Amino acid sequence: MNQPPKNIFSLSSLWAHVVGLPLFVLGLLLLFFPYGFRNLEVTFSRYSFHITMTFCIVLLVMLISRLTTYFLQKNTTFTQTQYYLLCGAEILSASGFTGLYLWLFTGRKEAYFMFFGYVLVYLAVAMAIPYLIIFQHFFLRDKEEQLQDAEKLSQGEKVRFLDERGNVKLIVSQSSILYIQSEENYLRIYYMDEGKLNNYLLRSSMKRVEDTCAKNGLVRCHRSYFVNKNRVQVLQKDKDFTYAILDVPNTAHIPVSKNYYDQISAIL
């Protein structure tokens, strides 16, 4: 499944779309007077008022759209195609309401769709530029994080696991960790040591090791499992369950729940 950059719906991205994009449109409207406005009999003497209204319309559309998406994405995984459709819907909505405003302002002398057409052409260009800049920014951030993960893996960075009292109980290289399984008040950490599968029982919880796992390429695949994303070879799906098959023969198949399937499949 083709996924957009993982932080494209983050809080920082929300601010970039809600604040940065409308400001970019405002700046472009201030610098370049759209030729189509002359044809719509929108007088230049009130141009500052019109672009202020256009800015407010774009701002309101982006605020409603991105806030809604921000809360929806917590329970839903968006594909890259859906992200593009969202951007297109925002352009159409902003153009539709701006065209309606200008149409009403000029006394409805011409057909509404003529206004809508002029505005759509201009806003499509004005909004597409910041869309591309924001998308590219988060795309490059993703690539940078992937390179950092790969560098850590190649250097065999050590991961320190602490128990519930904060004492270091296990130090193991990141690349050797296979998966972590929850067992009531304990975690069983499976890892490779000189070509052999070993495990260590750590008194801790999934919540306590969550940050450590996130920083070292271990992703949640089930309420009771973390798995090393770099050791997953394939996802195997049967009638009732989905399992992650690791790159070590004869190891257990790690269950992948429906809530985490899209996240796991996106990184393979």
C-alpha positions as CSV (number, residue, x, y, z in Angstrom):
1,M,0.0,0.0,0.0
2,N,1.4,3.4,-1.0
3,Q,1.6,5.5,2.1
4,P,2.2,9.3,2.4
5,P,5.1,10.5,4.6
6,K,4.3,9.3,8.2
7,N,4.3,12.8,9.7
8,I,2.1,14.4,7.0
9,F,-0.9,14.4,9.4
10,S,1.1,15.4,12.5
11,L,0.5,18.5,14.6
12,S,3.4,20.4,12.9
13,S,2.0,19.5,9.5
14,L,-1.4,20.7,10.6
15,W,0.0,24.2,11.4
16,A,1.9,24.3,8.1
17,H,-1.3,23.6,6.2
18,V,-3.6,25.8,8.3
19,V,-1.3,28.8,8.7
20,G,1.5,28.5,6.2
21,L,-0.6,27.6,3.1
22,P,-3.2,30.5,3.5
23,L,-0.3,33.0,4.1
24,F,1.4,31.8,1.0
25,V,-1.8,32.3,-1.0
26,L,-2.2,35.8,0.5
27,G,1.4,36.7,-0.4
28,L,0.9,35.5,-4.0
29,L,-2.4,37.5,-4.3
30,L,-0.5,40.6,-3.1
31,L,2.3,40.1,-5.6
32,F,0.3,39.1,-8.6
33,F,-3.1,40.6,-9.5
34,P,-5.1,37.8,-11.2
35,Y,-6.1,38.8,-14.7
36,G,-9.4,37.0,-14.3
37,F,-10.5,39.4,-11.6
38,R,-10.6,42.2,-14.2
39,N,-13.0,40.1,-16.3
40,L,-15.2,39.6,-13.3
41,E,-15.6,43.4,-12.8
42,V,-14.0,43.2,-9.4
43,T,-12.6,46.8,-9.1
44,F,-8.9,47.2,-8.2
45,S,-9.8,49.9,-5.6
46,R,-11.3,47.1,-3.4
47,Y,-8.7,44.5,-4.3
48,S,-7.2,44.5,-0.7
49,F,-10.6,43.7,0.7
50,H,-11.2,40.9,-1.8
51,I,-7.8,39.2,-1.1
52,T,-8.5,39.5,2.6
53,M,-11.8,37.7,2.2
54,T,-10.1,35.1,-0.1
55,F,-7.4,34.5,2.6
56,C,-10.1,34.1,5.3
57,I,-12.0,31.6,3.1
58,V,-8.8,29.5,2.4
59,L,-7.9,29.7,6.1
60,L,-11.3,28.5,7.2
61,V,-11.4,25.6,4.7
62,M,-7.9,24.4,5.7
63,L,-8.7,24.7,9.4
64,I,-11.9,22.6,9.2
65,S,-10.3,20.1,6.8
66,R,-7.0,19.5,8.6
67,L,-8.5,19.4,12.1
68,T,-11.0,16.8,10.9
69,T,-8.2,14.8,9.2
70,Y,-5.9,15.1,12.3
71,F,-8.4,13.5,14.5
72,L,-9.5,10.9,11.9
73,Q,-6.0,9.7,11.2
74,K,-5.6,8.5,14.8
75,N,-7.9,5.6,14.0
76,T,-7.6,5.5,10.2
77,T,-4.6,4.9,7.9
78,F,-4.7,7.2,4.9
79,T,-3.1,6.2,1.6
80,Q,-1.1,8.6,-0.6
81,T,-4.0,8.6,-3.1
82,Q,-6.4,9.6,-0.4
83,Y,-4.0,12.4,0.7
84,Y,-4.0,13.7,-2.9
85,L,-7.8,13.6,-3.0
86,L,-7.9,15.5,0.3
87,C,-5.7,18.3,-1.2
88,G,-7.9,18.3,-4.3
89,A,-11.1,18.6,-2.2
90,E,-9.6,21.5,-0.3
91,I,-8.7,23.4,-3.5
92,L,-12.3,22.8,-4.9
93,S,-13.9,23.9,-1.6
94,A,-11.8,27.1,-1.3
95,S,-12.4,27.9,-5.0
96,G,-16.1,27.2,-4.6
97,F,-16.6,29.5,-1.7
98,T,-14.4,32.2,-3.0
99,G,-16.2,32.1,-6.4
100,L,-19.5,32.3,-4.5
101,Y,-18.3,35.4,-2.6
102,L,-17.2,37.2,-5.7
103,W,-20.4,36.2,-7.6
104,L,-22.6,37.6,-4.8
105,F,-20.4,40.7,-4.5
106,T,-20.7,41.7,-8.1
107,G,-24.5,41.3,-8.0
108,R,-24.7,38.0,-9.8
109,K,-24.3,39.7,-13.2
110,E,-22.6,36.6,-14.7
111,A,-23.0,32.9,-14.3
112,Y,-21.6,31.5,-11.0
113,F,-19.5,28.9,-12.8
114,M,-17.6,31.5,-14.7
115,F,-16.5,33.0,-11.3
116,F,-15.7,29.5,-10.1
117,G,-13.6,28.7,-13.1
118,Y,-11.5,31.8,-12.8
119,V,-10.9,31.3,-9.1
120,L,-10.2,27.6,-9.5
121,V,-7.4,28.1,-12.0
122,Y,-5.7,30.7,-9.8
123,L,-6.1,28.9,-6.4
124,A,-5.1,25.6,-7.9
125,V,-1.7,27.1,-8.8
126,A,-1.4,29.2,-5.6
127,M,-2.3,26.2,-3.3
128,A,-0.4,23.6,-5.2
129,I,3.0,25.2,-4.6
130,P,2.8,25.1,-0.7
131,Y,1.3,21.6,-0.9
132,L,4.4,20.4,-2.8
133,I,6.8,22.2,-0.4
134,I,5.1,20.7,2.7
135,F,4.9,17.3,1.2
136,Q,8.5,17.3,0.1
137,H,9.6,18.5,3.5
138,F,8.0,15.6,5.3
139,F,9.1,13.2,2.6
140,L,12.8,14.2,3.1
141,R,12.4,13.9,6.9
142,D,11.2,10.3,6.4
143,K,14.2,9.5,4.2
144,E,16.5,11.1,6.7
145,E,15.0,9.0,9.6
146,Q,15.3,5.8,7.5
147,L,19.0,6.6,6.8
148,Q,19.6,7.2,10.5
149,D,17.9,3.8,11.3
150,A,20.0,2.1,8.7
151,E,23.2,3.7,10.1
152,K,22.3,2.6,13.6
153,L,21.7,-0.9,12.3
154,S,25.0,-1.1,10.4
155,Q,26.9,0.2,13.5
156,G,25.3,-2.4,15.7
157,E,24.0,0.2,18.2
158,K,23.3,-1.2,21.6
159,V,19.9,-1.1,23.2
160,R,19.6,-1.0,26.9
161,F,16.5,-2.5,28.6
162,L,15.6,-1.3,32.1
163,D,13.4,-3.0,34.6
164,E,10.5,-1.3,36.4
165,R,13.0,0.2,38.9
166,G,15.1,1.7,36.2
167,N,18.0,-0.7,36.5
168,V,19.7,-1.9,33.3
169,K,19.1,-5.6,32.9
170,L,19.9,-6.3,29.3
171,I,22.2,-4.7,26.8
172,V,21.9,-6.1,23.3
173,S,22.6,-4.9,19.7
174,Q,19.7,-3.5,17.9
175,S,20.1,-5.7,14.9
176,S,20.0,-8.9,17.0
177,I,16.6,-8.2,18.5
178,L,13.8,-10.2,16.9
179,Y,10.7,-9.4,18.9
180,I,9.4,-8.7,22.4
181,Q,6.4,-10.5,23.9
182,S,4.4,-9.4,26.9
183,E,3.8,-12.0,29.7
184,E,1.6,-10.5,32.4
185,N,4.0,-8.3,34.5
186,Y,7.1,-9.4,32.4
187,L,8.5,-8.9,28.9
188,R,10.3,-11.7,27.1
189,I,12.9,-10.3,24.8
190,Y,14.0,-12.6,21.9
191,Y,17.3,-11.9,20.3
192,M,20.1,-13.7,18.4
193,D,23.4,-14.4,20.1
194,E,26.2,-15.9,18.0
195,G,23.7,-17.4,15.6
196,K,21.5,-18.9,18.4
197,L,18.1,-17.7,19.5
198,N,18.1,-16.5,23.1
199,N,15.5,-14.8,25.3
200,Y,15.5,-12.8,28.4
201,L,12.6,-12.3,30.9
202,L,12.5,-8.6,32.0
203,R,10.2,-7.4,34.7
204,S,8.6,-4.4,32.9
205,S,5.6,-3.5,30.8
206,M,4.9,-2.7,27.1
207,K,4.3,0.9,28.1
208,R,7.6,1.3,29.8
209,V,9.7,0.1,26.8
210,E,7.6,1.9,24.2
211,D,9.9,4.9,23.8
212,T,13.0,2.6,23.7
213,C,11.4,0.4,21.0
214,A,10.3,3.4,18.9
215,K,13.9,4.8,18.9
216,N,15.4,1.5,17.8
217,G,13.2,0.2,15.0
218,L,10.9,-2.0,17.1
219,V,7.2,-1.4,16.1
220,R,4.0,-2.4,17.8
221,C,2.2,-5.2,15.8
222,H,-0.1,-6.5,18.5
223,R,-1.2,-5.5,22.0
224,S,1.3,-8.1,23.3
225,Y,4.1,-7.8,20.8
226,F,6.8,-5.5,19.5
227,V,8.7,-6.7,16.4
228,N,12.0,-5.5,14.8
229,K,10.8,-4.1,11.5
230,N,14.2,-4.8,10.0
231,R,13.8,-8.5,10.7
232,V,10.4,-8.9,9.2
233,Q,10.6,-10.8,5.9
234,V,7.0,-11.2,4.9
235,L,3.4,-10.8,6.2
236,Q,1.5,-14.0,5.9
237,K,-2.3,-13.7,6.0
238,D,-4.7,-16.7,6.4
239,K,-8.4,-16.9,6.9
240,D,-8.5,-15.6,10.5
241,F,-5.0,-14.2,11.4
242,T,-2.0,-12.3,10.0
243,Y,1.5,-13.2,11.0
244,A,4.9,-11.6,10.6
245,I,7.5,-14.1,9.3
246,L,11.0,-13.2,10.5
247,D,14.3,-13.7,8.6
248,V,15.4,-16.3,11.1
249,P,14.3,-19.9,10.3
250,N,12.2,-21.8,12.8
251,T,11.3,-18.8,14.9
252,A,7.7,-18.2,16.1
253,H,5.3,-16.4,13.7
254,I,4.5,-13.1,15.3
255,P,0.8,-12.2,15.3
256,V,-0.2,-8.9,13.6
257,S,-3.6,-7.5,14.7
258,K,-5.9,-5.6,12.4
259,N,-5.2,-2.3,14.2
260,Y,-1.5,-2.5,13.3
261,Y,-1.6,-4.3,9.9
262,D,-1.5,-1.1,7.8
263,Q,1.4,0.3,9.8
264,I,3.4,-2.9,9.5
265,S,2.7,-3.4,5.8
266,A,3.7,0.2,5.0
267,I,7.2,-0.3,6.2
268,L,7.9,-3.5,4.3
